[in-house]
Amino acid sequence: MELTEAIKTRRSIRKFKPESVSHETLEQIVAVSAYAPSWKNSQTAHYIVVEDPEKIRRIAAEAVLGFQHNTEIIAGCASLVVLVSTAKKCGYEKDGSYTTSKKDKWEMFDAGIAAQTFALAAHDQGVGTVILGIFDEAKVAEIIDLPEGQNVSALIAAGYPDMTPPSPVRKSVEELLEYR
Ligand SMILES: Cc1cc2nc3c(=O)[nH]c(=O)nc-3n(C[C@H](O)[C@H](O)[C@H](O)COP(=O)(O)O)c2cc1C
């Protein structure tokens, strides 16, 4: 798929067909996602695909901060990607001090780039995704048994689309761009 077309036609998909995404396809998506830029090329983003139906059920039921909308999305996806980041790397000097006034916010910045790269690479394979920000980080970490030193940056529900959502209205170039 041509890049501009891919960027413009990617939509958040919130309803999926029952079939799961094969490991081969997931590996192709992650092989492309590996090209996402990162803080000092630290590449701290890591993709944990939760396929165990019981773990997906528990995350949907127990780790969405009561946001029922996300419960339905997660419960209906065959592959739930937990995007995790290694703590205390992005935004840090080797001695553990912060490099900039943004402190550790660069960790989430990198995760955001990784998430969009993953979403576009998935779209290119015909796989739909939605990035989910409303979740209980500690609960997700407990359910997937995440080791210390790893943060849950985002959830990405993935699967074959069972909906064709309209494109939400976007701001115009005039609103987005200015010159000084
Ligand atoms: C950081 C972030 C968090 C989001 N969290 C949620 C969420 O918790 N639940 C949800 O349904 N969509 C979530 N979305 C999807 C947005 O609602 C969606 O990207 C936006 O409405 C634009 O639609 P589009 O992705 O189809 O272009 C999130 C997107 C981002 C980037």
PDBQT file of the ligand as one rigid body, heavy atoms in Angstrom, charges set to zero:
ROOT
HETATM    1  C1  LIG A 201      -3.278   7.721  22.863  1.00  0.00    +0.000 C 
HETATM    2  C2  LIG A 201      -4.584   7.218  22.330  1.00  0.00    +0.000 A 
HETATM    3  C3  LIG A 201      -5.501   6.644  23.200  1.00  0.00    +0.000 A 
HETATM    4  C4  LIG A 201      -6.716   6.151  22.718  1.00  0.00    +0.000 A 
HETATM    5  N1  LIG A 201      -7.568   5.517  23.592  1.00  0.00    +0.000 NA
HETATM    6  C5  LIG A 201      -8.711   4.969  23.116  1.00  0.00    +0.000 A 
HETATM    7  C6  LIG A 201      -9.551   4.210  23.989  1.00  0.00    +0.000 A 
HETATM    8  O1  LIG A 201      -9.252   4.018  25.167  1.00  0.00    +0.000 OA
HETATM    9  N2  LIG A 201     -10.689   3.674  23.464  1.00  0.00    +0.000 N 
HETATM   10  C7  LIG A 201     -11.026   3.845  22.137  1.00  0.00    +0.000 A 
HETATM   11  O2  LIG A 201     -12.059   3.318  21.711  1.00  0.00    +0.000 OA
HETATM   12  N3  LIG A 201     -10.229   4.550  21.287  1.00  0.00    +0.000 NA
HETATM   13  C8  LIG A 201      -9.089   5.104  21.736  1.00  0.00    +0.000 A 
HETATM   14  N4  LIG A 201      -8.248   5.777  20.879  1.00  0.00    +0.000 N 
HETATM   15  C9  LIG A 201      -8.599   5.894  19.438  1.00  0.00    +0.000 C 
HETATM   16  C10 LIG A 201      -9.036   7.320  19.076  1.00  0.00    +0.000 C 
HETATM   17  O3  LIG A 201     -10.322   7.554  19.594  1.00  0.00    +0.000 OA
HETATM   18  C11 LIG A 201      -9.008   7.472  17.543  1.00  0.00    +0.000 C 
HETATM   19  O4  LIG A 201      -7.670   7.348  17.091  1.00  0.00    +0.000 OA
HETATM   20  C12 LIG A 201      -9.561   8.822  17.079  1.00  0.00    +0.000 C 
HETATM   21  O5  LIG A 201     -10.933   8.918  17.376  1.00  0.00    +0.000 OA
HETATM   22  C13 LIG A 201      -9.368   9.035  15.571  1.00  0.00    +0.000 C 
HETATM   23  O6  LIG A 201      -9.978   7.993  14.818  1.00  0.00    +0.000 OA
HETATM   24  P1  LIG A 201      -9.119   7.117  13.777  1.00  0.00    +0.000 P 
HETATM   25  O7  LIG A 201      -8.059   6.380  14.572  1.00  0.00    +0.000 OA
HETATM   26  O8  LIG A 201     -10.093   6.181  13.135  1.00  0.00    +0.000 OA
HETATM   27  O9  LIG A 201      -8.508   8.048  12.791  1.00  0.00    +0.000 OA
HETATM   28  C14 LIG A 201      -7.033   6.267  21.333  1.00  0.00    +0.000 A 
HETATM   29  C15 LIG A 201      -6.099   6.828  20.465  1.00  0.00    +0.000 A 
HETATM   30  C16 LIG A 201      -4.885   7.279  20.936  1.00  0.00    +0.000 A 
HETATM   31  C17 LIG A 201      -3.862   7.832  19.963  1.00  0.00    +0.000 C 
ENDROOT
TORSDOF 0
